[in-house]
Amino acid sequence: MAEFLNILAIGLLLGGIYALVSVGLNLIFGVIRVVNFAQGEFVMLGMYGAFAAQAALNLDPYLAPVIVVPALFLLGCVVYFLLLRPLQGEPMMQVFATFGLLMVLENSVLALTRGISFSVASALSQTTVAIGPVQMPLARIVVLVAATVVAGGLGWWLRATVPGKAIRAVAQDRKAARLMGIPVERMYMVTFGVGAALAGLAGCLLSPLYSMSPQIGMNFIMPAFAVVVLGGLGSVKGAYFGGFIVGLTEALAGFYLDPALKHAVLFMVFIAVLIVRPSGLFGVAGAEEVGLREQS
């Protein structure tokens, strides 16, 4: 029984990581209707930002978001304005543009670091918490709590604040929102900035758990796509709960079957869910098509 509880704990903590990475990706798709291939690279930049903050300012990586999150928000706004805004109305070209951005960011960091692996230290990363027979690293618990707070806070912000309501209006009907005086392009830019900022937050919180490399974003983006589609495209709640489905599936399959088969089992579950619910567990049927029609 203790062994099973440990596997569940590992799955939940891994799911917290995937949920935190996926929330920003799903927000961007839900509003702008663009699958952002560079979201993993924004996570990577957040990790290197935490390293730079510790090297330059001796700042703990869990305090680095104070600097990194605003910086990634500004970078996201700039990327949208310079790269995606000119391609508005061309959704496939926007997807290709984000893939090109992935390659630019990855190779730029590779050139700057010469491929050397970096890591950051935090007192929390060396601490474990015992809950009954289960030993859990405090750093992973922080990520799980952060994912819960981010998902809940983002949902509240979208429902209760004026900018959040404007973003929801743009997501539902861009033309009607423009007629009501909402600055659609500004909302798109803010949304992309928020998505990049959330990826930067994830990078900071994950930096004590992983050795950094320019390619590390790929470790997160593929599971994040599975999370987003499983939970439902454009659903913040779906991204949160989808992260736990993916994390638990990987943990259980990796332990009880074979670690080499965990991704195969994950994508079998992925296919089964899509057969039963093509829009995902929390998605709205036809939401993707509505978004594409609005951009045409």
C-alpha positions, 0 to 999 in steps of 0.5 A: 500500500505504501508503494502505491501511495508513493506512485500516486504522490509521484504522479500528482507532483509530476501532474503539477509540473505539467499543469503549470506549464500547460495553463499559459499554452491553453490560454494562448490557444483559447484566445488567439487560437494559435498553438504556440510551439515556443511555449517550452522555450519560454519555460527554458528562458524562465529557468535561465532567468532564475539562474541569471538572477541567482548569479547576478543578485544572489536571488533564490530561484523562488524569488526570481519570478519578481524579475523574470515574470515581468520580463517574460510578459514584455517579451511575449508582448514584443513577440506577438506585436512583431511576429504574430500580429502581421500574420493575423488571419493566417493561423497556419502561418502563425503556427509556423512562425512560433515553430521558427521562434522555437528554433531561434530561441533554442539556438540563441541560448545554445550559442550564448551558453556553448551547450554548458549545463547550468543549475541553481540551488535552493534550500527548498530543493533539499527538503522533504515532507513526510505525509504518512508513509510518503516522502515528498520533495518540498520543491515539487509540492511548491510547484503543485501549490503554484499550479493550483493557485495559478489556475484558480487565480487565472480563472478568477481574473478572467471572470471578475476583472475588466481586462479578463472579461474583455479577453473572454469577449474577444475569445468568444467573438472577435468581431462583436468585441471590436464593435463594443469598443474592445481593443482586440489587438491589445487583448491579443498582445496582453494574452500572449504576454500573460501566457509567456509570463506564466511559462517564465513562472513555471521555469523559475519554479522548476529550475531547482529540479532540473539541469538547464540546457537549451533543449530542455523546453522540448521535455515540457512541450510534448506532454503539455500538448497532450495535457491541453488536448486532453483537458480541452482546448481553451479551458484553464480548468482542463489544463489543470486537471489534464496535467494530473491525468498525464502525470498519473498515467506516466507514473503508473505506467512507468512503474507497473508496466515499463518506463519505456512504455509510459508515453505509449500508454499515455497516448493510448489514453489520449486517443481513447479520450478523444474518441469519446470526447473529441473536444477534450474533457472540459472543452466546448465542442466546435470551439476550435472551428469558431476561432478559425472562422473568426480569423478568416 
